[in-house]
Amino acid sequence: MVQVTDRAAARSAKTALASRFAGDPGVAAVGLARQDAEYVVRVDLTEPGAGARVPRHVDGVRVITNVIGPVRPL
């Protein structure tokens, strides 16, 4: 049976990653998302190379990355 990540576990993993990447210019945002009927941590990146620094799992929670490009004020 596949274990589905609950929201509380995903929030905890999100907090850990947000602290770890605070101030990292390659990371634009860290948030939660639903994917394949479970919660995951989503890390938005400003450049593809930053993805190499992001772990694929944190405390058993899957981490996905998405390259959104540079973030600029409107």
C-alpha positions in Angstrom: 0.0 0.0 0.0 1.3 3.5 -0.9 1.5 5.9 1.9 -0.1 9.3 1.1 1.5 12.4 2.6 -0.9 14.3 4.7 -1.0 18.1 4.9 0.7 18.4 8.3 3.7 16.4 7.2 4.0 18.5 4.0 3.7 21.7 6.0 6.5 20.6 8.3 8.7 19.7 5.3 7.9 23.1 3.6 9.0 25.0 6.7 12.3 23.1 6.8 13.0 23.8 3.1 11.9 27.4 3.4 14.4 28.0 6.2 17.1 26.1 4.3 16.7 28.2 1.1 15.9 31.6 2.7 18.0 34.1 0.8 19.0 31.7 -2.0 18.8 33.7 -5.2 18.0 30.6 -7.2 14.8 29.8 -5.1 11.9 32.1 -5.7 9.3 30.4 -3.5 8.5 27.3 -1.4 5.0 26.1 -1.1 2.6 23.2 -1.0 0.9 21.5 -3.9 -1.3 18.5 -4.6 0.0 16.0 -7.0 -1.2 12.4 -7.6 -3.7 12.7 -4.7 -1.0 13.6 -2.1 0.6 16.8 -0.8 4.1 17.7 -2.0 6.4 20.6 -1.4 6.8 22.7 -4.5 10.0 24.8 -5.0 9.8 27.5 -7.6 13.3 28.2 -9.1 14.6 31.3 -10.9 17.2 29.2 -12.9 17.4 25.5 -13.8 20.8 25.0 -12.1 19.3 25.7 -8.7 17.4 22.4 -8.9 20.5 20.4 -8.2 20.6 21.9 -4.6 17.0 20.9 -3.9 16.5 17.4 -2.3 13.9 15.1 -3.9 12.4 14.2 -0.4 12.3 15.9 3.0 11.2 13.9 6.0 9.4 11.4 3.7 7.6 14.2 1.7 8.2 14.4 -2.0 9.7 17.7 -3.3 9.0 18.9 -6.8 10.7 21.8 -8.6 9.4 24.2 -11.2 11.6 26.7 -13.1 9.6 30.0 -13.3 12.5 32.2 -14.3 13.6 35.5 -12.7 11.1 37.3 -10.5 10.9 41.1 -11.1 8.7 43.8 -9.5 5.9 45.0 -11.7 
